[in-house]
Amino acid sequence: MARATSSNATNDEPSMSDFMKQFDALKADLAQLSEAAAEIGAQQKEMLKVNASSNVAALRQRGEATVTELTAAARRAAGEAATEAEAKVRENPAAAIGLATFFGFLVGLILSRRN
């Protein structure tokens, strides 16, 4: 039964140079990992930038369409109100003249008190 000598025990243990080689390999692996993570981050940044700009363009188009629709609806409503007012004046011209006179008097009274 042979026993391991102390010189064999030190051969089984990693030497300092082995440790340094492994440490250098680890540093290289971490550097590669860091570069890969940076590259992935840059790619994701670009994708987000493209998505954001396309979303902004889509929102702008929807906003412009909504404004156009609302403007057209407001013009229609104003036209209908004007047509209805004109019809009411034609039905009852004396009341229309009386209301116009009253509002004119009221506006004149308000403006004369300001000065």
QUITA-V667139 format. One record per helix or strand. SS is the DSSP state (helix for helix, strand for strand). FROM is the first residue (numbers start at 0). LEN is the number of residues. Records with the same first field share a line. If there is no record, write none. Layout:
SS->FROM-LEN, FROM-LEN
//
This chain:
helix->5-7, 15-76, 92-22
//
